[in-house]
Amino acid sequence: MKKETVFTHISRPKAGLGTAVNPDITRASTLLFDRAEDLYRTDIRGYGRHGSAVHDALKDAFNLLEGGAGTSLFPSGLAACTYAILSQVKTGDHVLLTDSSYGPTRYFCDGHLKKMGIETEMYDPRIGADIESVIRPNTSLILMESPGSLTFEVQDIPAIVKAAKAHGVTTIIDNTWSAGLSLNPLKMGVDISCHAATKYFGGHSDTMSGAAISRTDKLAKQVALTAKQIGNACSPDDVYQILRGFRTVMPRFRQQEATSLALATWLNNHPKVMQVLHPAHKSHPDHTIWKRDFTGGGCIFSVVLKPCSEAQVLAFINALNLFGIGYSYGGFESLAIHCDPQLKRSASQLLGGPLVRFACGLEAMEDLKADIDRAFNEIT
Ligand SMILES: *Cc1c(COP(=O)(O)O)cnc(C)c1O
């Protein structure tokens, strides 16, 4: 069955006489047992931190999304990435991280991993098969994100996975951009796929959540054990909200990807734009790889403006009425941010102009286009 059908029907209570369509939310710290003999069993849930039926339902949904062997849930997308990383490293290891990674993941590696005696080396997102040349005997992990945050470089995942497997190195990808709806990295041999469920699955900019989906049972157990030992727990209310988002994610995603590609296509010919950075647009330098590996686009992309003053960039963003100024994407509302202060890369190319990122919501494309067009009057 197609994903929209599966997501509509997953984990619904059996119909009875007046049964709700959705599963119940159970709020619990203590779970009670009627026999003392059962208190220390490890095959059943013993405590609130271990989840509930609605947690299991959401894990099932993520496993179905990417064909995973097991999923762990986290209170944020960043936590999904950091716990997945922690599950695969030890003191003395070397970690390879794409230079196009989500900033806070990089800060975690530069900070917390460093404190643990783990070295992180940044690599060019477009390195492809040459990743082999930077793998060391103590490399335990290669971290990918494709397309990259803010700059949207598409990585050659099969080439990187091939080199990683040849050297026994684990691979993790941040798959937030595609929502797992237009890229299936586990099928390409990636070991763990991480999501900021906050984005598309939340869908309404009111819930934080993350998921790490593992390719094998062994990897899933490693992530789950790390999460358990550190004390990870997710609120059943938040988990419910993400499961609710799953029901409608396909049509929302389809509309948002169509809007983003239409806006990117229009902006590509705009006199004040130097370049659009949208993998699904034919002008993108990695469009061929994107076409080979992805079945669709996402809702966010960036534009590189023709050189202009920072004051003009800020005035342009301030003049937008339908795009809120704020982080995140995948919600119902459109957002825009200027990205230059965030771009602290070591191996990236110079872009040649100011970067603005647009996240498309569910507004009509024509209205968003008119809003951007009018705001461009601030740039002379
Ligand atoms: C937003 C985002 C995250 C972090 O998710 P939160 O739920 O906001 O912590 C991680 N990776 C990528 C690519 C993101 O866009």
The ligand as an SDF file (V2000), in Angstrom:
LIG
                    3D

 15 15  0  0  0  0  0  0  0  0999 V2000
   15.5790   21.4260   12.7450 C   0  0  0  0  0  0  0  0  0  0  0  0
   16.6280   20.4650   12.4150 C   0  0  0  0  0  0  0  0  0  0  0  0
   17.2130   19.6860   13.4110 C   0  0  0  0  0  0  0  0  0  0  0  0
   16.8700   19.8450   14.8760 C   0  0  0  0  0  0  0  0  0  0  0  0
   15.5630   19.5240   15.1660 O   0  0  0  0  0  0  0  0  0  0  0  0
   14.8670   20.1410   16.4880 P   0  0  0  0  0  0  0  0  0  0  0  0
   13.6550   19.3380   16.6440 O   0  0  0  0  0  0  0  0  0  0  0  0
   14.6210   21.5700   16.1720 O   0  0  0  0  0  0  0  0  0  0  0  0
   15.8590   19.9530   17.5980 O   0  0  0  0  0  0  0  0  0  0  0  0
   18.1800   18.7790   13.0540 C   0  0  0  0  0  0  0  0  0  0  0  0
   18.5590   18.6440   11.7640 N   0  0  0  0  0  0  0  0  0  0  0  0
   18.0150   19.3700   10.7820 C   0  0  0  0  0  0  0  0  0  0  0  0
   18.4800   19.1710    9.3840 C   0  0  0  0  0  0  0  0  0  0  0  0
   17.0460   20.3050   11.0600 C   0  0  0  0  0  0  0  0  0  0  0  0
   16.5360   21.0480   10.0830 O   0  0  0  0  0  0  0  0  0  0  0  0
  1  2  1  0
  2  3  1  0
  2 14  2  0
  3  4  1  0
  3 10  2  0
  4  5  1  0
  5  6  1  0
  6  7  2  0
  6  8  1  0
  6  9  1  0
 10 11  1  0
 11 12  2  0
 12 13  1  0
 12 14  1  0
 14 15  1  0
M  END
$$$$
